[in-house]
Amino acid sequence: MISAIVHTYNEEKTIDRCLSSLSWCDERVIIDMGSSDKTCAIAKEHRTKIYIHPYTGFVEPARNFGIEKAKGEWILIVDADEEVSSNLSHYLTIEAGNPKGDYYRLSRKNLIFGKWIRHAGWWPDYQIRFFTKGAVSWTKQLHGIPITHGIGVDLEAIESLSIIHHNYQTLEQFLDRLNRYSAIAAKELHLAGKKFEINSLFKKPAQEFIRRYFIWEGYKDGIHGLTLSFLQAFSELITYLKLWEIGDYREGRIDISQIGGLIENEYRDKEYWILSTLLKEPRNIMQDLLWRIKRKLNNHGR
């Protein structure tokens, strides 16, 4: 028996598509966090079991609750803005009958601003979503790593066997979630004893941008990759500003020379990654390098 668990909060625009893709499951369980729209009414049309959980702003705290309510030997966790393809459902049904492990990591096809994002850390985006009851549990932290028991299996990261994630569709949606998640992340940093430091406003966003855009090759997704790298960096900036807010906006002395040094360090890091990335790309390498050498010579000549 396979039980699908879906966590919801005002998901009337997505829940029908999600539940329709789970019709093959033996049981569908909704864990609702107080929706005020038609989410639960639509869910009832799909003959689901609906349970209420206090609103937390993110799904992890409610997942263990959902697992307790489910009756199936196998559990499938699906978010309301996701859907399971027929190929994946067929594969999981076979695995449940003859399993290779106790829990499975499934890749996710993230559709963001109308495009499948294949870089910048968004693919294969492995998630532990299919497991035997008792093999997986979640911590109460935002985006916390699940606690697992037994043997884990990674499904091949191919489109046909991926969860389809209708992720951020608008900038407003991204910024709304950013505001909510950054507040939770800042609180977790505070509870862990992290203190606000000026250098975090430079270092953390810069590191996030470099990781997303250069190391994880976000540049291969064009403007989408650039935009998402900037937005993720901005999210880091807001998180640490909210940590400052938790500390009652504590005043501190700003040394201009220190700020200048931080800016110079981040600029130097970006220059390194730009040149490293150009060396990996076959097209226009020489003209780009010559342009950069010329610019540096002109700067030194001033």
MOZI-V256392 format. One record per residue. SS is DSSP state (@ for helix, = for strand, . for the rest). PSI is psi as a letter, one per 20 degrees, with the letter a starting at -180 (999 if undefined). OMEGA is omega in whole degrees, 0 to 359 (none if undefined). Layout:
# MOZI-V256392
SS_PSI_OMEGA / SS_PSI_OMEGA
This chain:
# MOZI-V256392
._p_180 / =_p_177 / =_p_175 / =_p_180 / =_p_180 / =_p_177 / =_p_187 / =_q_169 / ._o_181 / ._m_183 / ._k_184 / ._h_181 / ._i_186 / ._h_191 / @_h_180 / @_g_178 / @_g_180 / @_g_184 / @_h_177 / @_h_180 / ._i_181 / ._j_183 / ._h_181 / ._i_180 / ._q_181 / ._h_182 / =_p_176 / =_p_184 / =_p_176 / =_p_172 / =_o_186 / =_q_183 / ._k_176 / ._k_180 / ._q_178 / ._j_179 / ._b_185 / ._j_183 / @_g_184 / @_h_178 / @_g_178 / @_g_180 / @_h_180 / @_h_178 / @_h_179 / ._j_178 / ._l_178 / ._r_170 / =_p_186 / =_p_177 / =_q_182 / =_p_176 / ._q_179 / ._q_180 / ._p_179 / ._i_182 / ._i_175 / ._r_196 / ._h_189 / @_g_183 / @_h_183 / @_i_185 / @_g_178 / @_h_177 / @_g_179 / @_h_179 / @_h_178 / @_h_183 / @_h_184 / ._q_182 / ._i_187 / ._q_174 / ._h_178 / =_p_181 / =_p_173 / =_o_179 / =_p_180 / =_p_175 / =_q_185 / ._h_180 / ._j_179 / =_r_173 / =_q_181 / =_p_182 / ._r_180 / @_h_178 / @_g_181 / @_g_180 / @_g_178 / @_g_181 / @_g_182 / @_h_177 / @_g_178 / @_g_181 / @_h_180 / @_h_180 / @_h_181 / ._m_190 / ._q_174 / ._i_181 / ._a_181 / ._h_177 / =_q_186 / =_p_171 / =_p_181 / =_p_176 / ._q_178 / =_p_175 / =_n_183 / =_o_175 / =_o_185 / =_p_181 / ._l_174 / ._j_183 / =_q_173 / =_o_182 / ._o_187 / ._j_182 / ._a_177 / ._k_179 / ._j_183 / ._i_177 / ._p_7 / ._i_174 / ._l_183 / ._p_179 / =_p_174 / =_o_187 / =_i_184 / =_p_187 / =_r_174 / =_q_182 / ._p_182 / ._i_182 / ._h_185 / =_p_172 / =_r_184 / ._q_172 / ._r_180 / ._j_180 / ._q_176 / ._p_180 / ._k_179 / ._q_179 / ._p_181 / ._q_175 / =_p_187 / =_q_176 / ._p_177 / ._b_185 / ._p_178 / =_q_180 / =_p_174 / =_o_173 / ._q_179 / ._p_182 / ._n_175 / ._q_187 / @_g_185 / @_h_181 / @_k_181 / ._q_169 / =_p_178 / =_o_183 / =_o_176 / =_m_187 / ._b_184 / ._p_179 / ._h_179 / ._q_175 / @_h_179 / @_g_179 / @_g_179 / @_g_183 / @_h_178 / @_g_180 / @_h_177 / @_g_181 / @_g_181 / @_g_183 / @_h_181 / @_h_178 / @_g_179 / @_g_181 / @_g_179 / @_g_179 / @_g_179 / @_h_176 / @_g_180 / @_g_181 / @_h_178 / ._j_177 / ._j_180 / ._p_178 / ._q_178 / ._p_176 / ._q_182 / ._g_184 / ._h_178 / @_h_180 / @_h_178 / @_g_188 / @_g_186 / @_g_178 / @_g_181 / @_g_179 / @_g_180 / @_g_179 / @_g_181 / @_g_180 / @_g_183 / @_g_190 / @_g_184 / @_g_185 / @_g_179 / ._j_169 / ._l_177 / @_h_180 / @_h_179 / @_i_176 / @_j_174 / @_b_181 / @_h_177 / @_g_180 / @_g_178 / @_g_181 / @_g_181 / @_h_177 / @_g_177 / @_g_182 / @_h_178 / @_h_177 / @_g_178 / @_h_178 / @_g_177 / @_g_179 / @_g_182 / @_h_179 / @_g_183 / @_h_173 / @_h_177 / @_h_173 / @_h_175 / @_h_179 / @_g_178 / @_h_178 / ._k_178 / ._k_176 / ._l_182 / ._p_181 / ._q_178 / ._q_181 / ._p_178 / ._p_177 / ._o_183 / @_h_179 / @_h_177 / @_g_179 / @_g_178 / @_h_178 / @_h_179 / @_g_179 / @_g_180 / @_g_179 / @_g_181 / @_h_177 / @_g_180 / @_g_178 / @_g_180 / @_g_178 / @_g_179 / @_g_183 / @_h_175 / @_g_180 / @_g_179 / @_h_180 / @_g_179 / @_h_180 / @_h_178 / @_i_184 / ._p_185 / ._h_188 / ._p_172 / ._k_182 / @_g_185 / @_g_182 / @_h_177 / @_g_180 / @_g_179 / @_h_178 / @_h_181 / @_h_178 / @_g_179 / @_g_181 / @_g_179 / @_g_178 / @_g_179 / @_h_180 / @_h_180 / @_h_181 / ._i_182 / ._999_none
